Structure formats: structure tokens, C-alpha cells
Amino acid sequence: MGELNIELVSEADIPMMMAFWSDTPGLGVGNEEESLRDFIRRNPTTCLLAKSGDSIVSTVLGGFDGRRGYIYHLAVHPNYQRQGWGTKMLQEVILRLEELKAEKIHLFVFKDNQSAQAFYERQAWVKRHDIHVYSLNTRQ
């Protein structure tokens, strides 16, 4: 694994992160800059990225609602995949959510994203069969 440092996301990173995500297969990209800015402000210690020079190599957003942790947009650039960066980023965000006293951590994976599903299963995450996710889109 090359020497890259994990750092906190800043609001200045948002445009570059959004471009990174739009080029990353398997991610749902619909984040508006303002809502992403609000998310980072609410979760200043759990939104992380790794860079090589000025380029993003990996991202992960951790959210905490006071009880549960949520992980979003764990992504690794294809040139850096299979080098341990996904695991390293996942472990770091979990550690930070645990420090906030998250009792349980959830994440969402698109059904057609087989590589992400396999990754989380290798990391000992459990696919739930007892709940369904419902969504309400309040901004049309």
C-alpha cells in the first residue's frame, strides 16, 4: 500500500469529490453541493478522503444521528483498488463513529453493485433481510 494520508474533508474539497463520484461506477450521485456542505458541517470528524498530490484516491462519509452511524460514498479510484484503501478508509470511519458512541452502523449498497457487496461481505458486514428501506423524495 502506497503512502497516502487520510485527512478530514473540507468544504473546499466538495467540487472535486463530486467529480470523483460521478466518475466512480456503482455510486448514486445526486448530492447537491449545499446538502453535502451541511452534511460535512454536521459530521466534521467522520468525513474523510485520501489524496495523491491534488487528486482524490478515496472518500468516505460517515454520519451520526446520536445513536446510529451511517456510511456513505466509500469509493476508491480504480488505480488504487485492491491495495487495501477501501479497508483502511472503512476501518477509520468506523473507529471515528465508535468514538462518537454509535451503537450500530449502517450502510447502503445498490443491488447491482456486486463488487461493493462482495467487499462488505469480506469485511464481515451482514446483509439484512429483516427490513426494507423506504424513501421519500422531498425535493422534486
Secondary structure as UniProt FT lines:
FT   STRAND          6..8
FT   HELIX           11..13
FT   HELIX           14..22
FT   TURN            25..26
FT   HELIX           33..42
FT   TURN            44..45
FT   STRAND          47..52
FT   TURN            53..54
FT   STRAND          55..64
FT   STRAND          68..76
FT   HELIX           78..80
FT   TURN            81..84
FT   HELIX           85..99
FT   TURN            100..101
FT   STRAND          104..107
FT   TURN            111..112
FT   HELIX           114..122
FT   TURN            123..124
//
